[in-house]
């Protein structure tokens, strides 16, 4: 049996949008050059920007979009429930409460 050449690949029946994308596509999504994105990345990560996959280095595009939308919680209330709870303010010691009360009684003057 003789072959007439390599097998012909099948036609793509439908388009598959990627879920994970390389840094240059995330940069483009955020309207930045790749260099600008890499420069901003440490600050973005400090603000909760999604980390890339440790094996592929790719970013989850939906996670990036959700992070972007959570910055405007009043416009996307359905995402507000996914925000981590705000840390409780530090409790004041009894001594600090006592000093504040004493200052208030003296009219705001410290002793």
C-alpha positions, 0 to 999 in steps of 0.5 A: 500500500502506497501513501500519497502524502501525509494525512490531511488534518481535519477541519476545525469545527468550532473555535475554542477560546483559551482560558489561560493566556501568556503574559503578553495577552494579559498585558494587551487585555489591560491595554499595556505593552508587555514591558509595562505589564512586567514593570507593574506586575509586582504592584498588581500582585500586591493588590491581589492580581492573579498569579500565573500557573506555576507550571505553564506561566500562563494567566487565567483570563477569567481570574484577571477579568474578575480581579479587574471588575472587583476594583469597581464593586459598586458596578459589579455587586455580584463579585463583591461577595468574593472579596476577602473580608476586611480585617477587623480594626485592632482592638484598643487596650483598656489603658488606651481606652482609659487615656482617651476617656481622660483626655475627653473629660479634660477637653482634649488636652493630654496630661 
